[in-house]
Amino acid sequence: MYPLSTVAVVDGRRSFHDLITAALRAVGYPVIEYESRSAFLVAYPWEKPRIVVMGAHNDGTDLSQEQAVKHLLIAHPASLLPILLFGPGPDDPALIRAAAIPGTEVLPLPLTEKGIVDAVQRVGGRSLSLT
């Protein structure tokens, strides 16, 4: 059996952050938690997650999803991490721009435990089920 991919959960809203983290840990994924995209980008070169789940929450002091994804690709072009984005709605212009960047995928709202786990399994190549 191969070890599960480490997932970085990046979101400043505690409710989303806790839902995503609990769902992934319930099926055995190791999770590294970040309260902001800036904190994730500073830590990324050392912690090396294999999948990123990134929320749209921005209190005005953090980078946008689009800026964070572009920064990651510019600073670490060989990383090619799968990045799962979720946001206020499928028509949100910032979410649409971020989702157009190669390697990104948008999670549909409302987020559910099964939807989160299924998306991470799909991009991470792992097959587990949420009981």
C-alpha positions as a printed Julia matrix, in Angstrom:
131×3 Matrix{Float64}:
   0.0    0.0     0.0
   1.28   3.44   -0.96
   1.15   6.32    1.51
  -1.57   8.87    0.89
  -0.6   12.24   -0.55
  -0.19  15.09    1.91
  -2.86  17.73    1.39
  -2.43  21.44    2.15
  -5.7   23.06    3.27
  -5.53  26.82    2.73
  -8.47  28.87    3.97
  -9.03  31.54    6.59
 -12.62  30.63    7.39
 -12.57  28.23   10.31
 -15.83  26.47    9.3
 -14.58  25.5     5.83
 -11.1   24.8     7.11
 -12.42  22.4     9.77
 -14.83  20.64    7.39
 -12.15  19.97    4.79
  -9.5   18.93    7.3
 -11.85  16.57    9.17
 -13.11  14.94    5.96
  -9.61  14.26    4.69
  -8.22  13.04    7.99
 -11.23  10.71    8.43
 -10.04   8.68    5.44
  -6.36   8.86    6.34
  -4.93  11.8     4.42
  -2.13  13.7     6.16
  -3.13  17.38    6.24
  -1.07  20.54    6.68
  -3.24  23.53    7.6
  -2.69  27.17    6.62
  -4.79  30.15    7.66
  -3.78  32.19    4.59
  -2.4   31.82    1.08
   0.61  33.94    2.06
   1.47  31.55    4.91
   1.18  28.59    2.53
   3.48  30.18   -0.06
   6.13  30.93    2.57
   6.03  27.35    3.91
   5.58  25.48    0.61
   9.2   24.91   -0.37
   9.87  23.06    2.89
   6.64  21.22    3.59
   5.93  19.89    0.07
   2.26  18.89    0.02
   1.17  16.91   -3.05
  -2.33  18.41   -3.33
  -3.67  21.86   -2.41
  -7.28  22.69   -1.45
  -7.6   26.48   -1.49
 -10.57  28.59   -0.44
 -11.55  32.0    -1.73
 -11.76  33.75    1.64
  -9.78  36.98    1.64
 -10.0   39.59    4.36
  -8.27  42.09    2.07
  -4.79  41.46    3.46
  -4.0   38.24    1.6
  -3.32  37.32   -2.01
  -6.24  36.3    -4.21
  -6.56  32.68   -5.34
  -5.38  33.7    -8.79
  -2.34  35.58   -7.43
  -1.41  32.68   -5.14
  -1.66  30.06   -7.91
   0.36  32.22  -10.33
   2.98  32.91   -7.65
   3.3   29.19   -6.92
   3.76  28.38  -10.62
   6.31  31.16  -11.13
   8.31  30.46   -7.95
   8.16  26.66   -8.29
   7.48  25.87  -11.97
   8.39  22.2   -11.62
   5.89  21.65   -8.81
   2.76  21.19  -10.97
   0.63  20.59   -7.89
  -3.01  19.78   -8.4
  -4.91  22.69   -6.86
  -8.57  22.38   -5.9
 -10.29  25.76   -5.57
 -13.6   26.63   -4.0
 -15.24  29.99   -3.79
 -18.35  32.08   -3.63
 -19.91  30.68   -6.79
 -19.15  29.36  -10.26
 -19.81  32.8   -11.81
 -17.26  34.62   -9.62
 -14.78  36.31  -12.02
 -11.75  35.76   -9.75
 -12.58  32.06   -9.37
 -13.03  31.71  -13.14
  -9.62  33.31  -13.79
  -7.89  31.13  -11.18
  -9.58  27.99  -12.5
  -8.28  28.72  -16.01
  -4.7   28.2   -14.81
  -3.42  24.69  -15.71
  -3.52  22.23  -12.81
  -6.49  23.83  -11.08
 -10.01  22.51  -10.65
 -13.06  24.09   -9.01
 -14.94  22.24   -6.28
 -18.68  22.78   -6.53
 -20.51  24.43   -3.66
 -21.91  23.54   -1.26
 -18.88  21.61   -0.09
 -19.6   18.16    1.3
 -17.27  15.67    2.95
 -17.82  13.19    0.11
 -17.24  15.86   -2.56
 -13.99  16.95   -0.92
 -12.66  13.4    -0.54
 -13.73  12.41   -4.07
 -11.96  15.43   -5.58
  -8.75  14.83   -3.63
  -8.79  11.14   -4.61
  -9.35  12.05   -8.26
  -6.4   14.46   -8.45
  -4.23  12.4    -6.14
  -4.86   9.07   -7.84
  -6.02   7.37   -4.65
  -9.21   5.38   -4.16
 -10.77   5.39   -0.71
 -14.34   5.76    0.37
 -15.88   7.84    3.1
 -17.94   5.61    5.39
